Amino acid sequence: MKRTAKDTEDSSRQIGRRSLFVGGLFLATGAVLTGRMRYLQVERADDFRLLAEENRINIRLLPPARGLIFDRDGVLLAANEQNYRITLVREDAGDIDAVLAELARIVTLDMAALERARAEIARRPPFVPVTIADRLSWAEISAVAVNAPALPGITPEVGLSRIYPMGADLAHVVGYVGPVSDYYLEQTGDTDPVLQIPDFQVGRYNVEARMESVLRGQAGTKRVEVNAGGRVMRELDRDPPDAGDDLQLTIDAGLQNYVEARLSGESAGAIVMDCQNGEILALGSTPTFDPNLFVRGISTAAWNGLNNDRYRPLANKATQGLYPPGSTYKMIVALAALEAGVITPDETVFCPGHMDVGDRRFHCWSRGGHGRVNLIESISQSCDVYFYELAQRVGIEAMSAMAKRLGCGMRHDLPMSGIAEGLAPTMQWKMQNRGSGWVVGDSLNASIGQGFVLSSPLHLAVMTARLATGREIVPTLIRSINGINQLPDPAAGLGIDAGHLQLVQRGMWQVNNDRRGTAYASRVEVSDYAIAGKTGTSQVRNISAAERASGVIANADLPWERRDHALYVGYAPYDNPRYACSVIVEHGGGGSAVAAPIARDILLRAQLGEVPPATLYPANQRRDIERMHRELPILRTPPAPTGRTVRSQA
């Protein structure tokens, strides 16, 4: 069809309109792009320059040095040592498998540790460093540093790791640290960012755990420039971390070593306190363990070995263990009766070897009885019948009140894990906890430290210090924090009649120094170091009437776990009390035969500041004492102070 002039004109006008539209569209688009470019390059230039800068600068946390722990003389108990390690940041590494394969060509990697690291990488945020290998040699860490260009995301680091120079001696005092676990975070709710630092260590037991907030310190930061591959190019600046505070404990490291050595071979606990101010000088529990095992994460085999040991090396028997205190409780009953006025010092009670109350017979430990005894003699010879009589006169409420006055049946506040509260029972306690009323027999059992009564060596040491001084001595373990004194103010008086205290003290003196005393074999031959104390033997099984008639089975003939506990409490020197001591030997048998000799040796070591010479012992024991001291695992060279006690306060 032939186009007309009009068609041609219409077509031209249509093309012109379309050209104008397209050209306008191009102009508009160009204007928008030009405006946008101006906005980005001129008006927002500073903002985008900052974003770009931040994209190549990383901020990393610097771990603080954990505070050091010293004994009273400046002996280092918990220190920090350098630890060379390798960390990996997932977002900087790219191909993790390739990076780890290259790293394995440079240093030897532990396969089990590597698998744990892979699991950690998977569950951690991509920007959080994860430790791949630690405790490397200088040669190994140097090789990694030299090959850094081929290892994106890999950083060789120098960290600090906890070490305990005295090993097992202080495990049940200082405790230990361990890696931060999910369980720890759940239990504590701790959100401190420093816990994200690879292999950061936190206190898990005793002083390390209870003083965590003091020892941890504050993290620092550093800004580093990284390239597109995530490799660190240079450090721009840093805000150094604040180290944790140093602690000085009241513990005497040399005495602590002696106590642990003297208890070795037994399942036992012991505490030595300063009678004047309550400082705990030694706190032993055996068997013990090496806390250094826990620093890097203890192996399953080692953990099972400790956890399944029937002598319970992980349990602190001195503060966590609760035992019937046996006859060591009798001074409490004597003071309760004296203060209540239901007995006089010279009044005697006849002991035929038993006491009948209703249809039940309560036996004395001496089957033949003690005859007539007064208060001092009853303590010295540990006559049960005398205290059965006192229990009926004074009642359980007065006995319980006196027990708490002397530090038993309560929880003492120390920076340690699992401090036991103990039990000084009352009528109300039995009704609430046993659903039955109190009976006379309960009081008789309590009067000799049996029945419901429970105490730890810590309770008994506090009781002994209060008996020795007549003051409300409070146990303490922290001497100073960064040089600032933490010791309590001088203790107030107990408000107990001084004459009554002297009667009980005289009875305790006769325990060790009178020929009829139950611990006469554990006497000291030089009066300047004379000991006053009390033996105790607590039953862990019931003895039937038939067994009593045929003869009570000797402890040595019983399985270990059915033997009696052996206990002793004492203080020295008698004329000017300075040291109080309590000892428990689990299933050890008689307190006079087993616990008293241990306590005597410990009290002599505390007074002398060195291994006691055989000349202080009875002549017939000296050869055995010398042999024992030669064989004990005692440090022949006392622990050396570092030259300073604690870091001075700024």
Disulfide bonds with the S-S distance in Angstrom:
none
